[in-house]
Structure formats: structure tokens, C-alpha cells
Amino acid sequence: MSIDKLSSFLAPAYENFPKGRTIGLVVLRTSLSELILRTEGTGEPMCREFIQAGLTDKKIIQRLVMTKRKQVAPERRRGREFLRAYDLLYPSKDASPCSLNTNAPCEMCVDCFLYGFAAGGGGAQKSRVWTEDAFSLLSAADGLGDRTINAIFENGTMRDNKGNPSTALNTSEYIKPGVHFLDVVTLKDVTVDELRYVIGNILLTSRYGAVSSRVGRMENQILGIFGGIAELPSSLELVQAVHDALTASGAVLEHPFESNALITATKKAISSWKNKRGVSVQLSESELEALIADVDRHWSESEREPFLKRLDLSYQPFRHAPAEGKKGKGKGKAATAEAGN
């Protein structure tokens, strides 16, 4: 079984102290609709960085960036939806429900134990799901468009019933459908059920970025899974290696770029990673498919509840009620977040 091949790098049970076991996931994230990834408010530009195009191609280009928090926050919320559905979120120290972006972590649920938390006044759990910025294959210029936003009144025009024109007119950047981001996710000292939980969250999350009730559809594909005692090469190194491989073969890197060509180049680029220092195991194509099928089965309608309750029960020996926070200047502002990231 494919999970057995990773057993040396999976914890048999949750432990408070790390023991150097690492699982690495290579993820392809593809926009399926207009996508808004920015760190400021309406009208701000998309996140982007000037970086070297490839490992050998020294040209400097500007690439779009999907920051680590833009990835992990929707995936945490997706998992918490199911924890909430089965009453697996616990009350915090002030009896309010465990919540993200508040000073109210329960410190006892699956999400808190796995993704971490920071509570004002004491109490913290470092995340064991390590993320980093994901970079687009193509340049920012190729992947961006502009959209003019207006507000129509109920009469179907931009003037109200008194003839006053609407002032809600704005031009905003967006990321085009079909833009590919390459990403590396690192899991530290996770159990087999925690591995299933994290992969399930990644595969089941379909909306990212701002205005996600209207835009932001994405598809996530896992292209490789590794086991070892060290992290894989970074997302930046991966996208640069893929860039070099595609341009060396004569491919024209322009939008829209064909997904299968990118997947083939990515799998070829990561095929040598097993030779990297500290990386010992890579699942084969068939083993990867078997692992994804195993995850799908555990998240299926018939097995989801017992799976999540079994995972929740695994933390029972380590649970304790959240400590009362100390009152004072600056306290209470920390959020239930990826502590230590």
C-alpha cells in the first residue's frame, strides 16, 4: 500500500515534540475563474515579485504570487466546516466557539493541534503544515487583466429613480482563468490520519482570494508526494526548474498555457528530488493515485464522520482546557493563526 511506503516518515501517534519526520507535497494550483490575490483593499494590485526566470535563465521577470496565508486559510476553513458539522470544535476559555482570526482558539480540536494557534496571554501550538509562497509559471503581464466594476440600480441602469448617476465605478486588476501556480507544502511529524486530513482539505477547497463568493475558483492537483528528514526544494526553485525545462524544449510560455505540458515538465523536474539530501522516498504514479483514492474514500459520505472522530480522539491524552489569558497592553490581539509561520 502506498501509505506503507511513507510509514518511516509518519508519526504512529501525535507527539508534542518533533522527531524530524517530513512529508512533502508538490501541488499545482490552477485558476478556473477570475482570481483576486492581494494583501490590501479594493483597487490594490495583485501580489507579485521580481525574480529570476529560471535556475539557468538569469533573466529577471515579474511573477504573480499566491502567498502562504492565501493558501492555508481557505483550506483550514474547509476542514473546520466538517469539524463543526460533527461537533468536533470545542469551546474556548471564554466559552465562545473555537474560531479563526479571533482570540478564541479552543486549543483542543483537530485544526488547533495540526495547523497551530496563538492565543493572547499565553498558549501556542506551532503549525505542522508548513507553506510558502506559490509562484506563477508565466509572468505577471501574461496572467493579469483589468475589469471595470459598476453597480446597476434595480431599474437596470446606472441612475437611480431620481436620475442620480451611480458612483460605484471602479477598475480593478484580476488574475485570468487558466493561470498556474506551483507550490510545495511540508508536513512535519504528522500521523497517517493527519496526512489524509490535510490532503483532503487541499483537494476539497475550491475558492481562494478576495470576493470568493463571486470569483476565485481554483483546482488543486497533487503531482508528487515525498518522504524524508528534510524539506523539498522550494516553490521558487520548482517553478524556475520547470521554466528552464519548458523553454529548453522550445515551448512558448504565453497565456493560456497548456496544462498537460506543464504537468509533464513538473513531474520530470521533481523526478530527481529523491536524490536530494534528506529526501528518501517518492511515491510512484500508481502509488500516488492509490493514496489519493485512499484519501477520497476516508472523506466519502459513508466514512467521513468515523474518520474525523477517530482523528479527533487521537489527541485526547494531550487535551487540556485553554489557560486564562493575562490582561494587559497588547494582549488579546493574537489570532487563531498558523503559529510560528
JOMO-V466016 format. One record per run of one state. SS is the DSSP state (~ for helix, > for strand, _ for the rest). FROM is the first residue (numbers start at 1). TO is the last residue. If there is no record, write none. Layout:
# JOMO-V466016
SS & FROM & TO
SS & FROM & TO
This chain:
# JOMO-V466016
_ & 1 & 1
~ & 2 & 5
_ & 6 & 6
~ & 7 & 9
_ & 10 & 21
> & 22 & 31
_ & 32 & 34
> & 35 & 35
_ & 36 & 47
> & 48 & 52
_ & 53 & 59
> & 60 & 66
_ & 67 & 67
~ & 68 & 85
_ & 86 & 90
> & 91 & 91
_ & 92 & 96
> & 97 & 97
_ & 98 & 109
~ & 110 & 115
_ & 116 & 116
> & 117 & 118
_ & 119 & 123
> & 124 & 125
_ & 126 & 128
> & 129 & 130
_ & 131 & 133
> & 134 & 139
~ & 140 & 143
> & 144 & 150
_ & 151 & 158
> & 159 & 159
_ & 160 & 164
> & 165 & 165
_ & 166 & 168
> & 169 & 175
_ & 176 & 179
> & 180 & 188
_ & 189 & 191
~ & 192 & 204
_ & 205 & 206
> & 207 & 207
_ & 208 & 216
> & 217 & 228
_ & 229 & 234
~ & 235 & 248
_ & 249 & 258
~ & 259 & 270
_ & 271 & 272
~ & 273 & 275
_ & 276 & 278
> & 279 & 282
_ & 283 & 284
~ & 285 & 298
_ & 299 & 303
~ & 304 & 313
_ & 314 & 315
~ & 316 & 318
_ & 319 & 341
